[in-house]
Amino acid sequence: MMRSAALLLVPALVLAANGTLHKKQTRRGGPVNSAKEAKDIAEREVGGTAVSARRVSLNGASSGWEVDVEMHKEDRGWRCLIDSDTHMVHTKDRIPNPKKGKSRR
């Protein structure tokens, strides 16, 4: 009896462990820590291609990211300020289309 219970328990444990090991962990919450995250947020908001991102201070207590977004079929792009705490676009300004940065080799 004890052996059959153990034999039934082992496959259940293996399946449970297998499901948790291979899942990709997604980041939920917390501040925007990288330029890649800030660029992704800006691209979703305006629909262009983010060219550059740099960290800026929004006010005395909060920081954010300034992202330049190129609009391919328009003559003007966007400069978005992303709030690091809320993951939202704080402001959007129209700018001349930014040039792509130097390619690094």
C-alpha positions as CSV (number, residue, x, y, z in Angstrom):
1,M,0.0,0.0,0.0
2,M,2.8,2.4,1.0
3,R,4.7,1.6,-2.2
4,S,1.8,2.3,-4.5
5,A,1.1,5.6,-2.8
6,A,4.8,6.6,-3.3
7,L,4.7,5.5,-6.9
8,L,1.7,7.7,-7.6
9,L,3.2,10.6,-5.8
10,V,6.5,10.7,-7.7
11,P,5.1,11.5,-11.2
12,A,2.9,14.3,-9.7
13,L,6.0,15.9,-8.1
14,V,8.0,15.6,-11.3
15,L,5.3,17.3,-13.3
16,A,4.9,20.1,-10.8
17,A,8.6,20.7,-10.7
18,N,8.9,20.6,-14.5
19,G,6.2,23.3,-14.9
20,T,8.0,25.8,-12.7
21,L,11.5,25.3,-14.0
22,H,10.9,26.1,-17.7
23,K,8.6,29.1,-17.5
24,K,10.1,32.4,-18.4
25,Q,9.8,34.8,-15.5
26,T,8.2,38.1,-16.6
27,R,8.9,41.2,-14.7
28,R,5.9,42.7,-13.0
29,G,6.0,46.0,-11.1
30,G,9.0,47.9,-9.9
31,P,10.7,50.8,-11.6
32,V,11.9,50.9,-15.2
33,N,15.5,50.0,-14.8
34,S,16.8,49.8,-18.4
35,A,16.8,51.8,-21.5
36,K,15.3,48.8,-23.4
37,E,12.2,48.8,-21.1
38,A,11.8,52.5,-21.6
39,K,12.1,52.2,-25.4
40,D,9.5,49.4,-25.5
41,I,7.0,51.6,-23.6
42,A,7.6,54.6,-25.9
43,E,7.3,52.4,-29.0
44,R,4.0,51.0,-27.9
45,E,2.7,54.5,-27.1
46,V,3.5,56.3,-30.3
47,G,4.0,53.4,-32.8
48,G,7.5,54.3,-34.1
49,T,11.0,53.1,-33.6
50,A,12.9,54.2,-30.4
51,V,16.3,55.6,-31.3
52,S,17.8,56.7,-28.0
53,A,17.0,56.7,-24.3
54,R,18.6,58.5,-21.4
55,R,17.8,58.7,-17.7
56,V,16.5,62.1,-16.5
57,S,14.9,63.4,-13.3
58,L,11.3,64.3,-13.5
59,N,11.0,66.1,-10.2
60,G,13.0,66.0,-7.0
61,A,11.8,62.5,-5.9
62,S,11.2,60.7,-9.1
63,S,13.3,59.7,-12.1
64,G,12.4,58.7,-15.6
65,W,13.6,58.2,-19.1
66,E,13.7,60.5,-22.1
67,V,13.2,58.5,-25.3
68,D,13.5,59.8,-28.9
69,V,11.2,58.0,-31.3
70,E,11.6,58.0,-35.1
71,M,8.4,58.0,-37.2
72,H,9.3,56.4,-40.5
73,K,6.5,57.8,-42.7
74,E,6.4,61.3,-41.1
75,D,8.8,64.2,-41.1
76,R,8.6,64.6,-37.3
77,G,9.2,62.2,-34.4
78,W,8.4,62.2,-30.7
79,R,10.3,62.8,-27.5
80,C,8.6,60.9,-24.7
81,L,9.3,61.2,-21.0
82,I,8.6,57.9,-19.3
83,D,7.9,57.8,-15.6
84,S,10.0,55.1,-14.0
85,D,7.6,54.4,-11.2
86,T,4.3,54.2,-13.1
87,H,5.6,52.8,-16.5
88,M,3.6,55.4,-18.3
89,V,4.4,58.3,-20.7
90,H,4.6,61.5,-18.7
91,T,4.8,63.9,-21.6
92,K,5.1,63.7,-25.4
93,D,6.6,66.4,-27.6
94,R,7.0,66.6,-31.4
95,I,10.6,66.9,-32.6
96,P,12.3,66.7,-36.0
97,N,12.8,63.0,-36.8
98,P,15.9,61.9,-34.8
99,K,18.8,60.4,-36.7
100,K,19.8,56.8,-35.8
101,G,22.8,56.6,-33.6
102,K,26.2,55.4,-34.7
103,S,26.4,51.7,-35.4
104,R,28.7,50.0,-32.9
105,R,30.9,47.2,-34.1
